[in-house]
Amino acid sequence: AASRAMPLLALPALARALGREETAEEGVAEAVRAVLANQAPDGSFGLWAPWGGDLWLSAYATDVLSRARAAGHAVPEAGFRAALDSLRNAVAFAPGFEEGGEGLAYALYVLARILLEFCGPAQPSWWGLPLIALGAGSALLGAVRANLEDDTKTLLA
């Protein structure tokens, strides 16, 4: 459901040009209902049912809900807040990027994008620079750590 909604949210002008705007609106509304039907009590999302708690999937579902909300579609407040709380908790207690860091990276991206949307269009253009610097620093630290681990393994072998 979420994968059907993302293109409809990303390309609304295309739906208007094709005369499918009403179909797109219905598709997004149906996708929001289907995504929230797979939300667990803790706010995370499952693939086919409301359990599983995969971080990448929860980040993707929250991304779809936030984009739908930003585009003016009806997204229930309780479900959206639970999804945000679940992502924040997952990020706060994540062990790091050693194993399965893809979900953590996506969750951080979704939370940062929602924060920037919350600030509104009046934000200064330089606000993105700290995020870029943080991302570059994180990538550099990851590369250095991976290099050191390889060197240590070579020395111990």
C-alpha positions as a Python dict, from the first residue, in 0.01 Angstrom:
ca = {
    (1, 'A'): (0, 0, 0),
    (2, 'A'): (277, 242, 91),
    (3, 'S'): (465, 167, -230),
    (4, 'R'): (156, 256, -434),
    (5, 'A'): (110, 583, -247),
    (6, 'M'): (466, 715, -276),
    (7, 'P'): (456, 785, -654),
    (8, 'L'): (111, 942, -620),
    (9, 'L'): (250, 1175, -355),
    (10, 'A'): (570, 1248, -545),
    (11, 'L'): (408, 1326, -880),
    (12, 'P'): (72, 1498, -820),
    (13, 'A'): (117, 1717, -1129),
    (14, 'L'): (142, 1405, -1344),
    (15, 'A'): (-186, 1274, -1203),
    (16, 'R'): (-352, 1609, -1282),
    (17, 'A'): (-210, 1610, -1635),
    (18, 'L'): (-341, 1259, -1697),
    (19, 'G'): (-683, 1350, -1559),
    (20, 'R'): (-640, 1101, -1275),
    (21, 'E'): (-637, 1342, -983),
    (22, 'E'): (-947, 1191, -819),
    (23, 'T'): (-807, 842, -864),
    (24, 'A'): (-480, 957, -708),
    (25, 'E'): (-665, 1112, -411),
    (26, 'E'): (-853, 787, -355),
    (27, 'G'): (-534, 585, -392),
    (28, 'V'): (-354, 789, -128),
    (29, 'A'): (-650, 770, 111),
    (30, 'E'): (-669, 392, 64),
    (31, 'A'): (-294, 359, 115),
    (32, 'V'): (-305, 562, 438),
    (33, 'R'): (-580, 334, 572),
    (34, 'A'): (-387, 21, 471),
    (35, 'V'): (-60, 145, 620),
    (36, 'L'): (-226, 232, 951),
    (37, 'A'): (-398, -109, 957),
    (38, 'N'): (-50, -262, 986),
    (39, 'Q'): (59, -37, 1273),
    (40, 'A'): (145, -216, 1597),
    (41, 'P'): (45, -76, 1937),
    (42, 'D'): (400, 55, 1986),
    (43, 'G'): (373, 262, 1666),
    (44, 'S'): (599, 43, 1450),
    (45, 'F'): (474, -118, 1129),
    (46, 'G'): (457, -472, 1000),
    (47, 'L'): (457, -578, 638),
    (48, 'W'): (135, -779, 627),
    (49, 'A'): (7, -742, 983),
    (50, 'P'): (60, -510, 1280),
    (51, 'W'): (374, -678, 1410),
    (52, 'G'): (729, -726, 1301),
    (53, 'G'): (885, -398, 1402),
    (54, 'D'): (1135, -371, 1115),
    (55, 'L'): (1296, -26, 1144),
    (56, 'W'): (1336, 33, 770),
    (57, 'L'): (972, -60, 706),
    (58, 'S'): (855, 162, 992),
    (59, 'A'): (1059, 452, 855),
    (60, 'Y'): (913, 399, 505),
    (61, 'A'): (556, 385, 638),
    (62, 'T'): (614, 700, 845),
    (63, 'D'): (766, 869, 540),
    (64, 'V'): (452, 793, 338),
    (65, 'L'): (225, 917, 618),
    (66, 'S'): (423, 1239, 660),
    (67, 'R'): (426, 1309, 285),
    (68, 'A'): (53, 1241, 265),
    (69, 'R'): (-7, 1474, 557),
    (70, 'A'): (212, 1746, 403),
    (71, 'A'): (19, 1715, 76),
    (72, 'G'): (-307, 1781, 260),
    (73, 'H'): (-442, 1426, 284),
    (74, 'A'): (-621, 1313, 598),
    (75, 'V'): (-387, 1122, 829),
    (76, 'P'): (-518, 1039, 1177),
    (77, 'E'): (-321, 1230, 1438),
    (78, 'A'): (-295, 940, 1683),
    (79, 'G'): (-145, 703, 1425),
    (80, 'F'): (98, 964, 1297),
    (81, 'R'): (215, 1056, 1649),
    (82, 'A'): (259, 689, 1741),
    (83, 'A'): (470, 637, 1426),
    (84, 'L'): (691, 936, 1512),
    (85, 'D'): (731, 822, 1872),
    (86, 'S'): (826, 474, 1754),
    (87, 'L'): (1093, 612, 1519),
    (88, 'R'): (1232, 844, 1787),
    (89, 'N'): (1255, 555, 2034),
    (90, 'A'): (1417, 327, 1776),
    (91, 'V'): (1677, 593, 1693),
    (92, 'A'): (1745, 671, 2058),
    (93, 'F'): (1808, 306, 2147),
    (94, 'A'): (1973, 190, 1824),
    (95, 'P'): (2303, 12, 1881),
    (96, 'G'): (2466, 183, 1583),
    (97, 'F'): (2541, 120, 1220),
    (98, 'E'): (2736, -204, 1264),
    (99, 'E'): (2449, -433, 1167),
    (100, 'G'): (2137, -319, 986),
    (101, 'G'): (2224, 48, 977),
    (102, 'E'): (2004, 102, 670),
    (103, 'G'): (1689, 125, 879),
    (104, 'L'): (1856, 361, 1126),
    (105, 'A'): (1981, 587, 845),
    (106, 'Y'): (1636, 600, 685),
    (107, 'A'): (1469, 671, 1020),
    (108, 'L'): (1712, 960, 1081),
    (109, 'Y'): (1637, 1096, 732),
    (110, 'V'): (1260, 1079, 787),
    (111, 'L'): (1281, 1249, 1126),
    (112, 'A'): (1510, 1524, 988),
    (113, 'R'): (1280, 1583, 690),
    (114, 'I'): (974, 1608, 916),
    (115, 'L'): (1160, 1851, 1142),
    (116, 'L'): (1252, 2072, 846),
    (117, 'E'): (892, 2059, 719),
    (118, 'F'): (773, 2159, 1065),
    (119, 'C'): (998, 2466, 1054),
    (120, 'G'): (818, 2580, 739),
    (121, 'P'): (929, 2748, 419),
    (122, 'A'): (1064, 3057, 599),
    (123, 'Q'): (1377, 2874, 712),
    (124, 'P'): (1711, 3013, 599),
    (125, 'S'): (1873, 2839, 303),
    (126, 'W'): (2183, 2753, 509),
    (127, 'W'): (1987, 2528, 749),
    (128, 'G'): (2067, 2223, 536),
    (129, 'L'): (2441, 2274, 580),
    (130, 'P'): (2463, 2129, 933),
    (131, 'L'): (2275, 1818, 815),
    (132, 'I'): (2513, 1778, 522),
    (133, 'A'): (2814, 1823, 751),
    (134, 'L'): (2671, 1574, 1000),
    (135, 'G'): (2611, 1320, 724),
    (136, 'A'): (2961, 1368, 580),
    (137, 'G'): (3118, 1338, 924),
    (138, 'S'): (2920, 1023, 997),
    (139, 'A'): (3029, 869, 667),
    (140, 'L'): (3392, 961, 736),
    (141, 'L'): (3383, 811, 1085),
    (142, 'G'): (3226, 495, 946),
    (143, 'A'): (3496, 465, 681),
    (144, 'V'): (3775, 520, 935),
    (145, 'R'): (3626, 266, 1174),
    (146, 'A'): (3586, 7, 896),
    (147, 'N'): (3947, 66, 792),
    (148, 'L'): (4072, 27, 1149),
    (149, 'E'): (3875, -296, 1195),
    (150, 'D'): (4026, -438, 874),
    (151, 'D'): (4376, -337, 988),
    (152, 'T'): (4319, -499, 1330),
    (153, 'K'): (4197, -822, 1170),
    (154, 'T'): (4505, -827, 946),
    (155, 'L'): (4740, -774, 1240),
    (156, 'L'): (4576, -1049, 1446),
    (157, 'A'): (4576, -1301, 1160),
}
